[in-house]
């Protein structure tokens, strides 16, 4: 009898964890969908997108160059 109670408790805990995990994933999916709706409803999105992409590429390149310079100066 004790084994059945323990199994039921373990099953209840697993069910609760799975339910919380699913709720968290659904909430993040809703947040992503809401963000995309906001971005795509922006009338200037098409004009601003290439500028943002270039900005992030330039920031990445600057970070790479800074890391290389830091390694060179430490050697």
N, CA, C and O atoms as a CHARMM CRD file, in Angstrom:
* protein
*
  300
    1    1 UNK  N      0.82000  -1.19700   0.00000 PROA 1      0.00000
    2    1 UNK  CA     0.00000   0.00000   0.00000 PROA 1      0.00000
    3    1 UNK  C      0.86100   1.25600   0.00000 PROA 1      0.00000
    4    1 UNK  O      0.54700   2.23700  -0.67500 PROA 1      0.00000
    5    2 UNK  N      1.96400   1.21600   0.77400 PROA 2      0.00000
    6    2 UNK  CA     2.83800   2.38400   0.83800 PROA 2      0.00000
    7    2 UNK  C      3.47600   2.68000  -0.52700 PROA 2      0.00000
    8    2 UNK  O      3.70000   3.83400  -0.89500 PROA 2      0.00000
    9    3 UNK  N      3.75900   1.60600  -1.25700 PROA 3      0.00000
   10    3 UNK  CA     4.39000   1.78100  -2.56900 PROA 3      0.00000
   11    3 UNK  C      3.43800   2.52800  -3.51000 PROA 3      0.00000
   12    3 UNK  O      3.87200   3.38900  -4.27600 PROA 3      0.00000
   13    4 UNK  N      2.17000   2.20800  -3.45600 PROA 4      0.00000
   14    4 UNK  CA     1.19000   2.87700  -4.30600 PROA 4      0.00000
   15    4 UNK  C      1.09900   4.35700  -3.95000 PROA 4      0.00000
   16    4 UNK  O      1.01600   5.20100  -4.84200 PROA 4      0.00000
   17    5 UNK  N      1.11400   4.67800  -2.67000 PROA 5      0.00000
   18    5 UNK  CA     1.06100   6.07800  -2.23000 PROA 5      0.00000
   19    5 UNK  C      2.30200   6.82400  -2.68800 PROA 5      0.00000
   20    5 UNK  O      2.20800   7.95900  -3.15500 PROA 5      0.00000
   21    6 UNK  N      3.47000   6.19000  -2.55700 PROA 6      0.00000
   22    6 UNK  CA     4.72400   6.82600  -2.99900 PROA 6      0.00000
   23    6 UNK  C      4.68900   7.05000  -4.50700 PROA 6      0.00000
   24    6 UNK  O      5.07000   8.11800  -4.98700 PROA 6      0.00000
   25    7 UNK  N      4.23200   6.04400  -5.25600 PROA 7      0.00000
   26    7 UNK  CA     4.14500   6.19100  -6.71300 PROA 7      0.00000
   27    7 UNK  C      3.17700   7.31200  -7.10100 PROA 7      0.00000
   28    7 UNK  O      3.44900   8.07400  -8.02800 PROA 7      0.00000
   29    8 UNK  N      2.07200   7.40900  -6.40700 PROA 8      0.00000
   30    8 UNK  CA     1.12000   8.48900  -6.69000 PROA 8      0.00000
   31    8 UNK  C      1.72000   9.85800  -6.37900 PROA 8      0.00000
   32    8 UNK  O      1.51200  10.81300  -7.12700 PROA 8      0.00000
   33    9 UNK  N      2.45900   9.95200  -5.28300 PROA 9      0.00000
   34    9 UNK  CA     3.11300  11.22700  -4.94800 PROA 9      0.00000
   35    9 UNK  C      4.16200  11.60400  -5.98500 PROA 9      0.00000
   36    9 UNK  O      4.25400  12.76400  -6.38800 PROA 9      0.00000
   37   10 UNK  N      4.95400  10.62200  -6.41800 PROA 10     0.00000
   38   10 UNK  CA     5.96500  10.88200  -7.45400 PROA 10     0.00000
   39   10 UNK  C      5.28700  11.30700  -8.74500 PROA 10     0.00000
   40   10 UNK  O      5.74100  12.24100  -9.40600 PROA 10     0.00000
   41   11 UNK  N      4.21200  10.63500  -9.10600 PROA 11     0.00000
   42   11 UNK  CA     3.48400  11.00000 -10.32700 PROA 11     0.00000
   43   11 UNK  C      2.90400  12.40400 -10.21500 PROA 11     0.00000
   44   11 UNK  O      2.91800  13.16100 -11.18600 PROA 11     0.00000
   45   12 UNK  N      2.39000  12.76100  -9.02600 PROA 12     0.00000
   46   12 UNK  CA     1.84100  14.10100  -8.83800 PROA 12     0.00000
   47   12 UNK  C      2.92400  15.16800  -8.95800 PROA 12     0.00000
   48   12 UNK  O      2.69500  16.22500  -9.54600 PROA 12     0.00000
   49   13 UNK  N      4.10000  14.89300  -8.40400 PROA 13     0.00000
   50   13 UNK  CA     5.20800  15.85100  -8.50000 PROA 13     0.00000
   51   13 UNK  C      5.64700  16.00300  -9.95100 PROA 13     0.00000
   52   13 UNK  O      5.86500  17.12200 -10.41600 PROA 13     0.00000
   53   14 UNK  N      5.77900  14.90300 -10.66500 PROA 14     0.00000
   54   14 UNK  CA     6.17600  14.95900 -12.07900 PROA 14     0.00000
   55   14 UNK  C      5.12200  15.72300 -12.89100 PROA 14     0.00000
   56   14 UNK  O      5.46900  16.54200 -13.74200 PROA 14     0.00000
   57   15 UNK  N      3.85000  15.46000 -12.62900 PROA 15     0.00000
   58   15 UNK  CA     2.77700  16.16900 -13.33200 PROA 15     0.00000
   59   15 UNK  C      2.85100  17.67400 -13.05900 PROA 15     0.00000
   60   15 UNK  O      2.69200  18.48000 -13.97600 PROA 15     0.00000
   61   16 UNK  N      3.09200  18.05300 -11.80600 PROA 16     0.00000
   62   16 UNK  CA     3.18000  19.47200 -11.44300 PROA 16     0.00000
   63   16 UNK  C      4.35600  20.16000 -12.12100 PROA 16     0.00000
   64   16 UNK  O      4.23000  21.28300 -12.61100 PROA 16     0.00000
   65   17 UNK  N      5.49500  19.48500 -12.14700 PROA 17     0.00000
   66   17 UNK  CA     6.67900  20.06200 -12.79600 PROA 17     0.00000
   67   17 UNK  C      6.44200  20.21500 -14.29100 PROA 17     0.00000
   68   17 UNK  O      6.79200  21.24200 -14.87200 PROA 17     0.00000
   69   18 UNK  N      5.85800  19.21200 -14.91100 PROA 18     0.00000
   70   18 UNK  CA     5.58600  19.29700 -16.35200 PROA 18     0.00000
   71   18 UNK  C      4.59500  20.42000 -16.65800 PROA 18     0.00000
   72   18 UNK  O      4.74800  21.12300 -17.65600 PROA 18     0.00000
   73   19 UNK  N      3.59500  20.59200 -15.82000 PROA 19     0.00000
   74   19 UNK  CA     2.60300  21.64600 -16.02500 PROA 19     0.00000
   75   19 UNK  C      3.25500  23.03100 -15.91800 PROA 19     0.00000
   76   19 UNK  O      2.97300  23.91500 -16.72700 PROA 19     0.00000
   77   20 UNK  N      4.13100  23.21700 -14.91300 PROA 20     0.00000
   78   20 UNK  CA     4.82700  24.50600 -14.76400 PROA 20     0.00000
   79   20 UNK  C      5.75500  24.74300 -15.94400 PROA 20     0.00000
   80   20 UNK  O      5.84100  25.86800 -16.43700 PROA 20     0.00000
   81   21 UNK  N      6.45500  23.70500 -16.41300 PROA 21     0.00000
   82   21 UNK  CA     7.37600  23.84200 -17.53200 PROA 21     0.00000
   83   21 UNK  C      6.61600  24.23600 -18.79800 PROA 21     0.00000
   84   21 UNK  O      7.07000  25.09500 -19.55400 PROA 21     0.00000
   85   22 UNK  N      5.45100  23.60400 -19.03200 PROA 22     0.00000
   86   22 UNK  CA     4.65100  23.93800 -20.21000 PROA 22     0.00000
   87   22 UNK  C      4.12200  25.36400 -20.12700 PROA 22     0.00000
   88   22 UNK  O      4.11500  26.07900 -21.12900 PROA 22     0.00000
   89   23 UNK  N      3.68100  25.78200 -18.95100 PROA 23     0.00000
   90   23 UNK  CA     3.17000  27.14700 -18.78200 PROA 23     0.00000
   91   23 UNK  C      4.27500  28.16500 -19.06900 PROA 23     0.00000
   92   23 UNK  O      4.02400  29.19900 -19.68800 PROA 23     0.00000
   93   24 UNK  N      5.49100  27.87200 -18.62000 PROA 24     0.00000
   94   24 UNK  CA     6.61100  28.78600 -18.85800 PROA 24     0.00000
   95   24 UNK  C      6.94200  28.87300 -20.34100 PROA 24     0.00000
   96   24 UNK  O      7.19800  29.96200 -20.85400 PROA 24     0.00000
   97   25 UNK  N      6.94000  27.74600 -21.02900 PROA 25     0.00000
   98   25 UNK  CA     7.21600  27.74900 -22.47000 PROA 25     0.00000
   99   25 UNK  C      6.12500  28.47700 -23.24100 PROA 25     0.00000
  100   25 UNK  O      6.41700  29.22600 -24.17300 PROA 25     0.00000
  101   26 UNK  N      4.87500  28.26400 -22.86000 PROA 26     0.00000
  102   26 UNK  CA     3.77600  28.96400 -23.52900 PROA 26     0.00000
  103   26 UNK  C      3.88000  30.46900 -23.32200 PROA 26     0.00000
  104   26 UNK  O      3.60200  31.24400 -24.23700 PROA 26     0.00000
  105   27 UNK  N      4.28100  30.88900 -22.12000 PROA 27     0.00000
  106   27 UNK  CA     4.42300  32.32000 -21.84200 PROA 27     0.00000
  107   27 UNK  C      5.53000  32.92500 -22.69400 PROA 27     0.00000
  108   27 UNK  O      5.38100  34.04000 -23.19400 PROA 27     0.00000
  109   28 UNK  N      6.64000  32.21000 -22.86800 PROA 28     0.00000
  110   28 UNK  CA     7.72400  32.75100 -23.68600 PROA 28     0.00000
  111   28 UNK  C      7.31700  32.79700 -25.16000 PROA 28     0.00000
  112   28 UNK  O      7.69700  33.72500 -25.87300 PROA 28     0.00000
  113   29 UNK  N      6.55000  31.81000 -25.62300 PROA 29     0.00000
  114   29 UNK  CA     6.06200  31.83200 -27.00300 PROA 29     0.00000
  115   29 UNK  C      5.14100  33.02000 -27.23800 PROA 29     0.00000
  116   29 UNK  O      5.20400  33.65700 -28.29000 PROA 29     0.00000
  117   30 UNK  N      4.29200  33.32100 -26.27400 PROA 30     0.00000
  118   30 UNK  CA     3.38900  34.46000 -26.38500 PROA 30     0.00000
  119   30 UNK  C      4.18900  35.76100 -26.42300 PROA 30     0.00000
  120   30 UNK  O      3.86500  36.66900 -27.18900 PROA 30     0.00000
  121   31 UNK  N      5.23200  35.85300 -25.59600 PROA 31     0.00000
  122   31 UNK  CA     6.05300  37.06300 -25.57400 PROA 31     0.00000
  123   31 UNK  C      6.76500  37.26000 -26.91100 PROA 31     0.00000
  124   31 UNK  O      6.84800  38.38100 -27.41100 PROA 31     0.00000
  125   32 UNK  N      7.27400  36.18000 -27.48500 PROA 32     0.00000
  126   32 UNK  CA     7.95000  36.28400 -28.78900 PROA 32     0.00000
  127   32 UNK  C      6.95300  36.68900 -29.87400 PROA 32     0.00000
  128   32 UNK  O      7.25800  37.53300 -30.71600 PROA 32     0.00000
  129   33 UNK  N      5.78100  36.09800 -29.85500 PROA 33     0.00000
  130   33 UNK  CA     4.76500  36.45200 -30.85600 PROA 33     0.00000
  131   33 UNK  C      4.36200  37.91200 -30.72000 PROA 33     0.00000
  132   33 UNK  O      4.18400  38.60200 -31.72300 PROA 33     0.00000
  133   34 UNK  N      4.21600  38.38600 -29.48900 PROA 34     0.00000
  134   34 UNK  CA     3.84200  39.78500 -29.26800 PROA 34     0.00000
  135   34 UNK  C      4.95500  40.71400 -29.76800 PROA 34     0.00000
  136   34 UNK  O      4.67700  41.75000 -30.37300 PROA 34     0.00000
  137   35 UNK  N      6.19500  40.34700 -29.51800 PROA 35     0.00000
  138   35 UNK  CA     7.31400  41.18100 -29.97100 PROA 35     0.00000
  139   35 UNK  C      7.36100  41.24600 -31.49100 PROA 35     0.00000
  140   35 UNK  O      7.58100  42.31600 -32.05800 PROA 35     0.00000
  141   36 UNK  N      7.15600  40.10400 -32.16100 PROA 36     0.00000
  142   36 UNK  CA     7.16500  40.11700 -33.61400 PROA 36     0.00000
  143   36 UNK  C      6.00900  40.93000 -34.17800 PROA 36     0.00000
  144   36 UNK  O      6.16800  41.62000 -35.18500 PROA 36     0.00000
  145   37 UNK  N      4.84400  40.85400 -33.53600 PROA 37     0.00000
  146   37 UNK  CA     3.71500  41.67900 -33.98500 PROA 37     0.00000
  147   37 UNK  C      4.06600  43.15500 -33.88900 PROA 37     0.00000
  148   37 UNK  O      3.72800  43.93600 -34.77900 PROA 37     0.00000
  149   38 UNK  N      4.74200  43.53800 -32.81500 PROA 38     0.00000
  150   38 UNK  CA     5.14000  44.93300 -32.63900 PROA 38     0.00000
  151   38 UNK  C      6.13100  45.34800 -33.71200 PROA 38     0.00000
  152   38 UNK  O      6.01300  46.42300 -34.30100 PROA 38     0.00000
  153   39 UNK  N      7.11400  44.48400 -33.96200 PROA 39     0.00000
  154   39 UNK  CA     8.13600  44.80900 -34.96000 PROA 39     0.00000
  155   39 UNK  C      7.52700  44.91600 -36.34700 PROA 39     0.00000
  156   39 UNK  O      7.78800  45.87200 -37.07700 PROA 39     0.00000
  157   40 UNK  N      6.72200  43.94100 -36.70200 PROA 40     0.00000
  158   40 UNK  CA     6.18000  43.91400 -38.06400 PROA 40     0.00000
  159   40 UNK  C      5.10700  44.96800 -38.29400 PROA 40     0.00000
  160   40 UNK  O      4.83300  45.31700 -39.44200 PROA 40     0.00000
  161   41 UNK  N      4.49900  45.47800 -37.24300 PROA 41     0.00000
  162   41 UNK  CA     3.49500  46.52300 -37.42400 PROA 41     0.00000
  163   41 UNK  C      4.13600  47.91200 -37.54400 PROA 41     0.00000
  164   41 UNK  O      3.44700  48.88600 -37.84600 PROA 41     0.00000
  165   42 UNK  N      5.43400  48.00500 -37.31100 PROA 42     0.00000
  166   42 UNK  CA     6.14800  49.27700 -37.41800 PROA 42     0.00000
  167   42 UNK  C      6.24100  49.67200 -38.88900 PROA 42     0.00000
  168   42 UNK  O      6.76400  48.89800 -39.69100 PROA 42     0.00000
  169   43 UNK  N      5.75000  50.84700 -39.26700 PROA 43     0.00000
  170   43 UNK  CA     5.78900  51.24300 -40.68600 PROA 43     0.00000
  171   43 UNK  C      7.20800  51.49000 -41.19500 PROA 43     0.00000
  172   43 UNK  O      7.43400  51.43500 -42.40400 PROA 43     0.00000
  173   44 UNK  N      8.15400  51.75700 -40.32400 PROA 44     0.00000
  174   44 UNK  CA     9.53600  52.02400 -40.73800 PROA 44     0.00000
  175   44 UNK  C     10.43000  50.78800 -40.64900 PROA 44     0.00000
  176   44 UNK  O     11.64800  50.89600 -40.78800 PROA 44     0.00000
  177   45 UNK  N      9.84200  49.62700 -40.42200 PROA 45     0.00000
  178   45 UNK  CA    10.62000  48.40200 -40.23000 PROA 45     0.00000
  179   45 UNK  C     11.48000  48.09300 -41.44600 PROA 45     0.00000
  180   45 UNK  O     12.66300  47.78800 -41.29400 PROA 45     0.00000
  181   46 UNK  N     10.92800  48.16300 -42.62600 PROA 46     0.00000
  182   46 UNK  CA    11.67600  47.81600 -43.84400 PROA 46     0.00000
  183   46 UNK  C     12.87500  48.73000 -44.04300 PROA 46     0.00000
  184   46 UNK  O     13.91400  48.28200 -44.52700 PROA 46     0.00000
  185   47 UNK  N     12.75300  49.99800 -43.67900 PROA 47     0.00000
  186   47 UNK  CA    13.85000  50.95800 -43.85100 PROA 47     0.00000
  187   47 UNK  C     14.89100  50.79700 -42.75100 PROA 47     0.00000
  188   47 UNK  O     16.08800  50.94300 -42.99800 PROA 47     0.00000
  189   48 UNK  N     14.43900  50.49800 -41.54300 PROA 48     0.00000
  190   48 UNK  CA    15.34100  50.44300 -40.40300 PROA 48     0.00000
  191   48 UNK  C     16.06600  49.10000 -40.27400 PROA 48     0.00000
  192   48 UNK  O     17.14300  49.04400 -39.68100 PROA 48     0.00000
  193   49 UNK  N     15.50300  48.03400 -40.81000 PROA 49     0.00000
  194   49 UNK  CA    16.09600  46.71000 -40.65000 PROA 49     0.00000
  195   49 UNK  C     17.53000  46.62500 -41.16700 PROA 49     0.00000
  196   49 UNK  O     18.39800  46.14900 -40.43600 PROA 49     0.00000
  197   50 UNK  N     17.82100  47.06800 -42.40200 PROA 50     0.00000
  198   50 UNK  CA    19.21700  46.98800 -42.87400 PROA 50     0.00000
  199   50 UNK  C     20.16900  47.81000 -42.00400 PROA 50     0.00000
  200   50 UNK  O     21.31600  47.41800 -41.79000 PROA 50     0.00000
  201   51 UNK  N     19.69000  48.94800 -41.50500 PROA 51     0.00000
  202   51 UNK  CA    20.53900  49.77800 -40.65200 PROA 51     0.00000
  203   51 UNK  C     20.86800  49.05600 -39.34600 PROA 51     0.00000
  204   51 UNK  O     22.00800  49.10100 -38.88200 PROA 51     0.00000
  205   52 UNK  N     19.88000  48.39500 -38.75300 PROA 52     0.00000
  206   52 UNK  CA    20.10500  47.64600 -37.51800 PROA 52     0.00000
  207   52 UNK  C     21.04600  46.46900 -37.76200 PROA 52     0.00000
  208   52 UNK  O     21.92000  46.19100 -36.94000 PROA 52     0.00000
  209   53 UNK  N     20.87200  45.78300 -38.88200 PROA 53     0.00000
  210   53 UNK  CA    21.75300  44.65500 -39.18800 PROA 53     0.00000
  211   53 UNK  C     23.19100  45.12000 -39.35000 PROA 53     0.00000
  212   53 UNK  O     24.11200  44.47100 -38.85500 PROA 53     0.00000
  213   54 UNK  N     23.39600  46.25200 -40.04800 PROA 54     0.00000
  214   54 UNK  CA    24.75600  46.79000 -40.20100 PROA 54     0.00000
  215   54 UNK  C     25.33000  47.21500 -38.86000 PROA 54     0.00000
  216   54 UNK  O     26.51900  47.02800 -38.60100 PROA 54     0.00000
  217   55 UNK  N     24.48000  47.79000 -37.99700 PROA 55     0.00000
  218   55 UNK  CA    24.93900  48.22300 -36.68400 PROA 55     0.00000
  219   55 UNK  C     25.42900  47.02700 -35.87100 PROA 55     0.00000
  220   55 UNK  O     26.50300  47.08500 -35.27300 PROA 55     0.00000
  221   56 UNK  N     24.65300  45.94600 -35.84400 PROA 56     0.00000
  222   56 UNK  CA    25.06300  44.76800 -35.08300 PROA 56     0.00000
  223   56 UNK  C     26.30800  44.12200 -35.67200 PROA 56     0.00000
  224   56 UNK  O     27.14500  43.60700 -34.93000 PROA 56     0.00000
  225   57 UNK  N     26.44600  44.14100 -37.00700 PROA 57     0.00000
  226   57 UNK  CA    27.64800  43.60300 -37.63500 PROA 57     0.00000
  227   57 UNK  C     28.86500  44.44500 -37.25900 PROA 57     0.00000
  228   57 UNK  O     29.93100  43.90000 -36.97300 PROA 57     0.00000
  229   58 UNK  N     28.71100  45.77100 -37.25800 PROA 58     0.00000
  230   58 UNK  CA    29.82000  46.65600 -36.89900 PROA 58     0.00000
  231   58 UNK  C     30.20500  46.48000 -35.43100 PROA 58     0.00000
  232   58 UNK  O     31.39000  46.49100 -35.09500 PROA 58     0.00000
  233   59 UNK  N     29.21300  46.31800 -34.55700 PROA 59     0.00000
  234   59 UNK  CA    29.50900  46.09900 -33.14000 PROA 59     0.00000
  235   59 UNK  C     30.25700  44.78300 -32.95300 PROA 59     0.00000
  236   59 UNK  O     31.20700  44.71400 -32.17400 PROA 59     0.00000
  237   60 UNK  N     29.83700  43.75000 -33.65500 PROA 60     0.00000
  238   60 UNK  CA    30.52200  42.45700 -33.57400 PROA 60     0.00000
  239   60 UNK  C     31.94200  42.53600 -34.08300 PROA 60     0.00000
  240   60 UNK  O     32.85200  41.95700 -33.48900 PROA 60     0.00000
  241   61 UNK  N     32.13800  43.24400 -35.17300 PROA 61     0.00000
  242   61 UNK  CA    33.48000  43.40500 -35.73200 PROA 61     0.00000
  243   61 UNK  C     34.35600  44.22200 -34.78800 PROA 61     0.00000
  244   61 UNK  O     35.52800  43.89300 -34.59900 PROA 61     0.00000
  245   62 UNK  N     33.81800  45.26400 -34.20200 PROA 62     0.00000
  246   62 UNK  CA    34.57900  46.07400 -33.25100 PROA 62     0.00000
  247   62 UNK  C     34.96800  45.24600 -32.03100 PROA 62     0.00000
  248   62 UNK  O     36.07800  45.38200 -31.51500 PROA 62     0.00000
  249   63 UNK  N     34.06100  44.39100 -31.56800 PROA 63     0.00000
  250   63 UNK  CA    34.36900  43.52800 -30.42500 PROA 63     0.00000
  251   63 UNK  C     35.47400  42.54100 -30.76900 PROA 63     0.00000
  252   63 UNK  O     36.35700  42.29000 -29.94900 PROA 63     0.00000
  253   64 UNK  N     35.43400  41.98200 -31.96800 PROA 64     0.00000
  254   64 UNK  CA    36.47700  41.05500 -32.40900 PROA 64     0.00000
  255   64 UNK  C     37.82400  41.75300 -32.48300 PROA 64     0.00000
  256   64 UNK  O     38.83500  41.20700 -32.04300 PROA 64     0.00000
  257   65 UNK  N     37.84000  42.96900 -33.04400 PROA 65     0.00000
  258   65 UNK  CA    39.09300  43.71700 -33.13600 PROA 65     0.00000
  259   65 UNK  C     39.60400  44.10100 -31.75700 PROA 65     0.00000
  260   65 UNK  O     40.81100  44.06300 -31.51900 PROA 65     0.00000
  261   66 UNK  N     38.71900  44.46700 -30.84800 PROA 66     0.00000
  262   66 UNK  CA    39.13900  44.81100 -29.48800 PROA 66     0.00000
  263   66 UNK  C     39.71900  43.60200 -28.77600 PROA 66     0.00000
  264   66 UNK  O     40.71200  43.72900 -28.05900 PROA 66     0.00000
  265   67 UNK  N     39.12100  42.43400 -28.95700 PROA 67     0.00000
  266   67 UNK  CA    39.65100  41.21500 -28.34700 PROA 67     0.00000
  267   67 UNK  C     41.02500  40.88200 -28.90900 PROA 67     0.00000
  268   67 UNK  O     41.92400  40.49300 -28.16300 PROA 67     0.00000
  269   68 UNK  N     41.19400  41.03400 -30.22600 PROA 68     0.00000
  270   68 UNK  CA    42.48700  40.76000 -30.84800 PROA 68     0.00000
  271   68 UNK  C     43.54400  41.74700 -30.35100 PROA 68     0.00000
  272   68 UNK  O     44.68200  41.35800 -30.08700 PROA 68     0.00000
  273   69 UNK  N     43.17400  43.01100 -30.22300 PROA 69     0.00000
  274   69 UNK  CA    44.12000  44.01700 -29.73300 PROA 69     0.00000
  275   69 UNK  C     44.49300  43.73200 -28.27200 PROA 69     0.00000
  276   69 UNK  O     45.64700  43.89900 -27.87900 PROA 69     0.00000
  277   70 UNK  N     43.53300  43.31200 -27.49000 PROA 70     0.00000
  278   70 UNK  CA    43.79700  43.00200 -26.09300 PROA 70     0.00000
  279   70 UNK  C     44.75100  41.81300 -25.98000 PROA 70     0.00000
  280   70 UNK  O     45.66800  41.82700 -25.15800 PROA 70     0.00000
  281   71 UNK  N     44.53800  40.78400 -26.80400 PROA 71     0.00000
  282   71 UNK  CA    45.43600  39.63000 -26.79500 PROA 71     0.00000
  283   71 UNK  C     46.83700  40.01100 -27.24000 PROA 71     0.00000
  284   71 UNK  O     47.81800  39.52000 -26.68200 PROA 71     0.00000
  285   72 UNK  N     46.94400  40.88200 -28.23900 PROA 72     0.00000
  286   72 UNK  CA    48.24000  41.31700 -28.72900 PROA 72     0.00000
  287   72 UNK  C     48.97400  42.13700 -27.67000 PROA 72     0.00000
  288   72 UNK  O     50.18300  41.98000 -27.49800 PROA 72     0.00000
  289   73 UNK  N     48.27200  42.99500 -26.97200 PROA 73     0.00000
  290   73 UNK  CA    48.91300  43.83400 -25.97100 PROA 73     0.00000
  291   73 UNK  C     49.32600  43.03700 -24.73200 PROA 73     0.00000
  292   73 UNK  O     50.25300  43.43900 -24.02900 PROA 73     0.00000
  293   74 UNK  N     48.66200  41.92500 -24.45700 PROA 74     0.00000
  294   74 UNK  CA    49.01700  41.10400 -23.30900 PROA 74     0.00000
  295   74 UNK  C     50.18100  40.17600 -23.62100 PROA 74     0.00000
  296   74 UNK  O     50.83300  39.68600 -22.69900 PROA 74     0.00000
  297   75 UNK  N     50.45800  39.92500 -24.88300 PROA 75     0.00000
  298   75 UNK  CA    51.55300  39.01900 -25.26700 PROA 75     0.00000
  299   75 UNK  C     52.90000  39.65600 -25.13100 PROA 75     0.00000
  300   75 UNK  O     53.91500  39.02100 -25.41700 PROA 75     0.00000
